[in-house]
């Protein structure tokens, strides 16, 4: 009779994921910043951060490409939605992961996103969206819905927005979440009548100005990171080629990061 396996220690190194040479080269090509403690990547749209469905490896698993023999892989400090591209931060050491995790919980990070919204610029063109939301599930899918602040399950949520460029059928906006709720920016922009292009779940357009929108046009453009010495590190990632081309086709000017 086989004896049951002994429980794994919480700090034990998980068994490595076998990656192909192509996968290793791919995830290494995403690196935009690295030092002794941090590793930042420019995640492409379509890659799940963790727990993805129907794909061979998530970004969390691909991080084994950076693990040294017998050592843990870098740890994700936060996540991005599967279809959101841009800056995502990992910690290479356990102390760095702990410190950054606490800073993230204390809202000491600064996050800047770029998004294409329709049908034009928000009114007013700049402002703060302060609307509570709660999680709801329909079948296997999870959604966030705007709700009353005192509703059961309500979570506070604040997002600042600023219009950067306006075209005939869309606008490019800068978004800065003050809280970190699931789908927060997507739900907040939809709540003011300006859903993000390509966001099927929350009413985003699938074509604008005769151009097909094949994915969510939301990009994590910059992350402002607090360091242990009191300094701050700003990590930026330019919009991917498909988003830049989409903006250009709509007459929208993307900022120089």
ZAVEX-275005 format. One record per residue (C-alpha): residue number from 1; residue in one letter; x, y, z. Coordinates in Angstrom, 3 decimals. Last residue first. Layout:
+-----+------+----------+----------+----------+
:  nr : rest :     east :    north :       up :
+-----+------+----------+----------+----------+
: NUM :    A :        X :        Y :        Z :
...
+-----+------+----------+----------+----------+
This chain:
+-----+------+----------+----------+----------+
:  nr : rest :     east :    north :       up :
+-----+------+----------+----------+----------+
: 257 :    X :    6.447 :   57.284 :  -22.781 :
: 256 :    X :    5.694 :   59.249 :  -25.944 :
: 255 :    X :    1.922 :   59.584 :  -26.019 :
: 254 :    X :   -0.321 :   57.894 :  -28.621 :
: 253 :    X :   -2.037 :   60.186 :  -31.129 :
: 252 :    X :   -5.509 :   59.072 :  -32.209 :
: 251 :    X :   -6.552 :   59.457 :  -35.861 :
: 250 :    X :   -8.620 :   56.272 :  -35.804 :
: 249 :    X :   -6.180 :   54.368 :  -38.018 :
: 248 :    X :   -3.312 :   55.610 :  -35.869 :
: 247 :    X :   -4.992 :   54.262 :  -32.740 :
: 246 :    X :   -5.472 :   50.819 :  -34.299 :
: 245 :    X :   -1.855 :   50.809 :  -35.504 :
: 244 :    X :   -0.624 :   51.670 :  -32.008 :
: 243 :    X :   -2.832 :   48.948 :  -30.518 :
: 242 :    X :   -1.543 :   46.340 :  -32.972 :
: 241 :    X :    2.089 :   47.372 :  -32.465 :
: 240 :    X :    2.022 :   47.065 :  -28.689 :
: 239 :    X :    1.740 :   50.216 :  -26.556 :
: 238 :    X :    5.080 :   51.383 :  -25.121 :
: 237 :    X :    6.156 :   49.908 :  -21.760 :
: 236 :    X :    7.245 :   51.986 :  -18.780 :
: 235 :    X :    8.888 :   51.326 :  -15.428 :
: 234 :    X :    9.138 :   54.197 :  -12.942 :
: 233 :    X :   11.278 :   53.510 :   -9.862 :
: 232 :    X :   10.729 :   55.403 :   -6.630 :
: 231 :    X :   13.267 :   56.150 :   -3.913 :
: 230 :    X :   12.545 :   55.597 :   -0.228 :
: 229 :    X :   15.441 :   53.187 :    0.304 :
: 228 :    X :   13.103 :   50.151 :    0.250 :
: 227 :    X :   11.804 :   51.022 :   -3.206 :
: 226 :    X :    8.351 :   52.250 :   -4.236 :
: 225 :    X :    7.322 :   51.315 :   -7.802 :
: 224 :    X :    5.607 :   53.583 :  -10.345 :
: 223 :    X :    4.188 :   51.347 :  -13.066 :
: 222 :    X :    3.630 :   52.547 :  -16.615 :
: 221 :    X :    1.762 :   51.691 :  -19.818 :
: 220 :    X :   -0.650 :   48.983 :  -18.686 :
: 219 :    X :   -2.531 :   48.649 :  -21.987 :
: 218 :    X :   -6.262 :   48.353 :  -22.670 :
: 217 :    X :   -7.633 :   47.903 :  -26.180 :
: 216 :    X :   -9.361 :   44.562 :  -25.521 :
: 215 :    X :   -9.008 :   42.359 :  -28.591 :
: 214 :    X :   -9.889 :   41.981 :  -32.272 :
: 213 :    X :  -11.046 :   45.512 :  -32.943 :
: 212 :    X :  -11.915 :   45.659 :  -36.632 :
: 211 :    X :  -11.409 :   49.035 :  -38.281 :
: 210 :    X :  -14.221 :   50.723 :  -40.241 :
: 209 :    X :  -14.160 :   53.753 :  -37.971 :
: 208 :    X :  -14.577 :   51.519 :  -34.936 :
: 207 :    X :  -15.162 :   47.783 :  -34.762 :
: 206 :    X :  -15.823 :   45.349 :  -31.910 :
: 205 :    X :  -17.250 :   48.079 :  -29.670 :
: 204 :    X :  -17.080 :   47.623 :  -25.898 :
: 203 :    X :  -20.176 :   46.516 :  -24.000 :
: 202 :    X :  -18.780 :   45.174 :  -20.745 :
: 201 :    X :  -17.967 :   41.545 :  -21.559 :
: 200 :    X :  -17.167 :   42.222 :  -25.204 :
: 199 :    X :  -14.389 :   44.664 :  -24.339 :
: 198 :    X :  -12.937 :   45.298 :  -27.801 :
: 197 :    X :  -12.943 :   49.067 :  -27.384 :
: 196 :    X :  -13.165 :   50.213 :  -23.761 :
: 195 :    X :  -16.615 :   51.293 :  -22.663 :
: 194 :    X :  -17.393 :   55.038 :  -22.669 :
: 193 :    X :  -20.925 :   55.454 :  -21.310 :
: 192 :    X :  -19.916 :   56.549 :  -17.820 :
: 191 :    X :  -20.433 :   53.071 :  -16.323 :
: 190 :    X :  -18.531 :   51.447 :  -19.204 :
: 189 :    X :  -15.429 :   53.386 :  -18.139 :
: 188 :    X :  -15.847 :   52.222 :  -14.541 :
: 187 :    X :  -16.436 :   48.574 :  -15.492 :
: 186 :    X :  -13.345 :   48.320 :  -17.686 :
: 185 :    X :  -11.171 :   50.220 :  -15.233 :
: 184 :    X :  -12.189 :   47.974 :  -12.329 :
: 183 :    X :  -12.034 :   44.589 :  -14.079 :
: 182 :    X :  -11.171 :   43.023 :  -10.686 :
: 181 :    X :  -10.699 :   45.685 :   -8.027 :
: 180 :    X :   -7.364 :   47.382 :   -7.419 :
: 179 :    X :   -7.946 :   50.819 :   -5.942 :
: 178 :    X :   -6.603 :   54.207 :   -7.006 :
: 177 :    X :   -6.791 :   53.252 :  -10.681 :
: 176 :    X :   -5.072 :   55.619 :  -13.110 :
: 175 :    X :   -6.452 :   55.755 :  -16.652 :
: 174 :    X :   -5.111 :   57.725 :  -19.621 :
: 173 :    X :   -7.602 :   58.061 :  -22.440 :
: 172 :    X :   -7.514 :   57.669 :  -26.211 :
: 171 :    X :  -10.754 :   58.705 :  -27.853 :
: 170 :    X :  -13.101 :   57.212 :  -30.415 :
: 169 :    X :  -15.355 :   57.881 :  -33.409 :
: 168 :    X :  -14.144 :   61.133 :  -34.966 :
: 167 :    X :  -10.835 :   61.185 :  -33.106 :
: 166 :    X :   -9.828 :   62.560 :  -29.686 :
: 165 :    X :   -6.456 :   62.395 :  -27.926 :
: 164 :    X :   -5.239 :   62.402 :  -24.316 :
: 163 :    X :   -8.459 :   62.331 :  -22.288 :
: 162 :    X :   -7.811 :   61.951 :  -18.549 :
: 161 :    X :   -9.199 :   59.326 :  -16.171 :
: 160 :    X :   -9.031 :   58.733 :  -12.415 :
: 159 :    X :  -10.376 :   55.489 :  -11.001 :
: 158 :    X :  -11.848 :   54.816 :   -7.561 :
: 157 :    X :  -13.439 :   51.631 :   -6.248 :
: 156 :    X :  -15.043 :   50.812 :   -2.898 :
: 155 :    X :  -16.206 :   47.223 :   -2.591 :
: 154 :    X :  -19.845 :   46.179 :   -2.217 :
: 153 :    X :  -20.562 :   42.617 :   -1.087 :
: 152 :    X :  -24.031 :   43.498 :    0.234 :
: 151 :    X :  -24.981 :   46.984 :   -0.892 :
: 150 :    X :  -23.885 :   49.991 :    1.188 :
: 149 :    X :  -21.888 :   51.697 :   -1.563 :
: 148 :    X :  -24.715 :   51.072 :   -4.060 :
: 147 :    X :  -23.679 :   48.873 :   -6.964 :
: 146 :    X :  -21.678 :   48.891 :  -10.175 :
: 145 :    X :  -21.172 :   45.339 :  -11.407 :
: 144 :    X :  -18.081 :   43.135 :  -11.646 :
: 143 :    X :  -18.323 :   39.928 :  -13.623 :
: 142 :    X :  -17.275 :   36.302 :  -13.121 :
: 141 :    X :  -17.922 :   33.595 :  -15.722 :
: 140 :    X :  -18.476 :   29.926 :  -14.950 :
: 139 :    X :  -22.271 :   30.246 :  -14.894 :
: 138 :    X :  -23.033 :   33.899 :  -14.282 :
: 137 :    X :  -21.062 :   35.102 :  -11.272 :
: 136 :    X :  -21.287 :   38.492 :   -9.593 :
: 135 :    X :  -18.558 :   40.562 :   -7.950 :
: 134 :    X :  -19.335 :   43.929 :   -6.426 :
: 133 :    X :  -18.798 :   47.548 :   -7.341 :
: 132 :    X :  -18.567 :   50.951 :   -5.677 :
: 131 :    X :  -18.403 :   54.052 :   -7.855 :
: 130 :    X :  -15.924 :   56.911 :   -7.542 :
: 129 :    X :  -14.970 :   57.874 :  -11.091 :
: 128 :    X :  -12.574 :   60.819 :  -10.992 :
: 127 :    X :  -12.293 :   63.355 :  -13.791 :
: 126 :    X :  -11.035 :   64.503 :  -17.162 :
: 125 :    X :  -12.798 :   64.997 :  -20.486 :
: 124 :    X :  -16.080 :   65.861 :  -18.779 :
: 123 :    X :  -17.718 :   64.192 :  -20.555 :
: 122 :    X :  -15.780 :   61.212 :  -21.902 :
: 121 :    X :  -14.183 :   61.555 :  -25.348 :
: 120 :    X :  -15.674 :   59.717 :  -28.289 :
: 119 :    X :  -18.020 :   56.802 :  -28.925 :
: 118 :    X :  -15.949 :   55.003 :  -27.743 :
: 117 :    X :  -12.882 :   54.223 :  -25.638 :
: 116 :    X :   -9.266 :   53.369 :  -26.486 :
: 115 :    X :   -7.276 :   52.729 :  -23.330 :
: 114 :    X :   -3.893 :   53.647 :  -21.873 :
: 113 :    X :   -3.003 :   52.638 :  -18.333 :
: 112 :    X :   -1.005 :   54.235 :  -15.527 :
: 111 :    X :   -0.410 :   52.598 :  -12.156 :
: 110 :    X :    1.245 :   54.215 :   -9.130 :
: 109 :    X :    2.159 :   51.847 :   -6.310 :
: 108 :    X :    1.751 :   52.885 :   -2.670 :
: 107 :    X :   -1.741 :   51.441 :   -2.414 :
: 106 :    X :   -1.098 :   49.890 :    1.032 :
: 105 :    X :   -1.823 :   46.435 :   -0.409 :
: 104 :    X :    0.732 :   47.061 :   -3.157 :
: 103 :    X :    3.307 :   48.224 :   -0.610 :
: 102 :    X :    2.716 :   45.066 :    1.438 :
: 101 :    X :    3.213 :   42.887 :   -1.642 :
: 100 :    X :    6.320 :   44.852 :   -2.557 :
:  99 :    X :    7.900 :   44.216 :    0.839 :
:  98 :    X :    7.000 :   40.499 :    0.869 :
:  97 :    X :    8.123 :   39.898 :   -2.710 :
:  96 :    X :   11.376 :   41.742 :   -2.075 :
:  95 :    X :   12.049 :   39.634 :    1.019 :
:  94 :    X :   11.303 :   36.399 :   -0.954 :
:  93 :    X :   13.655 :   37.281 :   -3.804 :
:  92 :    X :   13.234 :   37.702 :   -7.574 :
:  91 :    X :   10.097 :   39.824 :   -7.357 :
:  90 :    X :    7.755 :   40.178 :  -10.331 :
:  89 :    X :    6.128 :   43.178 :  -11.981 :
:  88 :    X :    3.743 :   43.427 :  -14.937 :
:  87 :    X :    3.925 :   46.250 :  -17.449 :
:  86 :    X :    1.714 :   45.965 :  -20.515 :
:  85 :    X :   -1.087 :   44.096 :  -22.254 :
:  84 :    X :   -4.646 :   43.484 :  -21.099 :
:  83 :    X :   -6.402 :   40.500 :  -22.708 :
:  82 :    X :   -5.630 :   38.033 :  -19.899 :
:  81 :    X :   -6.347 :   40.558 :  -17.164 :
:  80 :    X :   -3.226 :   41.806 :  -15.427 :
:  79 :    X :   -1.826 :   40.452 :  -12.187 :
:  78 :    X :    0.173 :   41.684 :   -9.207 :
:  77 :    X :    3.429 :   40.930 :   -7.406 :
:  76 :    X :    4.201 :   37.817 :   -9.484 :
:  75 :    X :    6.990 :   35.766 :   -7.913 :
:  74 :    X :   10.292 :   35.047 :   -9.643 :
:  73 :    X :   11.098 :   31.312 :   -9.889 :
:  72 :    X :   12.264 :   29.525 :   -6.761 :
:  71 :    X :   15.749 :   28.075 :   -6.565 :
:  70 :    X :   17.011 :   24.514 :   -6.959 :
:  69 :    X :   18.606 :   25.291 :  -10.308 :
:  68 :    X :   18.181 :   29.013 :  -11.134 :
:  67 :    X :   14.720 :   30.190 :  -12.111 :
:  66 :    X :   14.336 :   32.684 :  -14.989 :
:  65 :    X :   12.628 :   30.357 :  -17.508 :
:  64 :    X :   10.474 :   29.170 :  -14.599 :
:  63 :    X :    8.676 :   32.499 :  -15.124 :
:  62 :    X :    6.736 :   30.791 :  -17.940 :
:  61 :    X :    4.553 :   29.179 :  -15.276 :
:  60 :    X :    3.414 :   32.519 :  -13.872 :
:  59 :    X :    2.974 :   33.811 :  -17.422 :
:  58 :    X :    0.497 :   31.009 :  -18.062 :
:  57 :    X :    1.392 :   27.860 :  -19.967 :
:  56 :    X :   -0.315 :   25.474 :  -22.365 :
:  55 :    X :   -3.468 :   27.410 :  -23.016 :
:  54 :    X :   -7.109 :   26.424 :  -22.660 :
:  53 :    X :   -7.903 :   28.250 :  -19.475 :
:  52 :    X :   -5.574 :   30.560 :  -17.588 :
:  51 :    X :   -4.782 :   30.146 :  -13.908 :
:  50 :    X :   -2.212 :   32.906 :  -13.681 :
:  49 :    X :   -1.074 :   35.921 :  -15.690 :
:  48 :    X :   -3.003 :   34.807 :  -18.759 :
:  47 :    X :   -1.453 :   35.624 :  -22.146 :
:  46 :    X :   -3.837 :   37.003 :  -24.783 :
:  45 :    X :   -2.459 :   40.550 :  -24.798 :
:  44 :    X :    1.307 :   40.638 :  -24.445 :
:  43 :    X :    3.019 :   41.110 :  -21.088 :
:  42 :    X :    5.809 :   43.705 :  -21.001 :
:  41 :    X :    7.960 :   42.273 :  -18.219 :
:  40 :    X :    9.476 :   43.536 :  -14.988 :
:  39 :    X :   12.050 :   41.657 :  -12.920 :
:  38 :    X :   12.968 :   42.970 :   -9.508 :
:  37 :    X :   15.404 :   42.172 :   -6.716 :
:  36 :    X :   18.940 :   42.110 :   -8.162 :
:  35 :    X :   17.929 :   44.307 :  -11.121 :
:  34 :    X :   15.772 :   43.821 :  -14.204 :
:  33 :    X :   13.617 :   45.966 :  -16.489 :
:  32 :    X :   11.885 :   45.508 :  -19.860 :
:  31 :    X :   11.832 :   41.699 :  -20.092 :
:  30 :    X :    9.314 :   40.403 :  -22.674 :
:  29 :    X :   11.989 :   38.831 :  -24.908 :
:  28 :    X :   12.844 :   36.478 :  -22.039 :
:  27 :    X :    9.275 :   35.153 :  -22.172 :
:  26 :    X :    9.585 :   34.326 :  -25.862 :
:  25 :    X :   13.099 :   32.840 :  -25.705 :
:  24 :    X :   12.020 :   30.473 :  -22.938 :
:  23 :    X :    8.850 :   29.548 :  -24.821 :
:  22 :    X :   10.798 :   28.829 :  -28.007 :
:  21 :    X :   13.356 :   26.702 :  -26.151 :
:  20 :    X :   10.468 :   24.657 :  -24.782 :
:  19 :    X :    9.466 :   24.839 :  -21.145 :
:  18 :    X :    9.234 :   22.042 :  -18.581 :
:  17 :    X :    7.623 :   23.454 :  -15.457 :
:  16 :    X :    9.818 :   23.299 :  -12.382 :
:  15 :    X :    8.711 :   21.432 :   -9.264 :
:  14 :    X :    7.593 :   23.856 :   -6.579 :
:  13 :    X :   10.297 :   25.234 :   -4.219 :
:  12 :    X :    9.236 :   24.691 :   -0.620 :
:  11 :    X :    8.260 :   27.769 :    1.374 :
:  10 :    X :    4.835 :   26.492 :    2.427 :
:   9 :    X :    6.302 :   23.064 :    3.208 :
:   8 :    X :    4.870 :   20.253 :    1.124 :
:   7 :    X :    2.675 :   17.736 :    2.926 :
:   6 :    X :    4.184 :   14.224 :    3.111 :
:   5 :    X :    2.928 :   11.950 :    0.386 :
:   4 :    X :    0.547 :    9.212 :    1.475 :
:   3 :    X :    2.108 :    5.744 :    1.831 :
:   2 :    X :    1.448 :    3.367 :   -1.028 :
:   1 :    X :    0.000 :    0.000 :    0.000 :
+-----+------+----------+----------+----------+
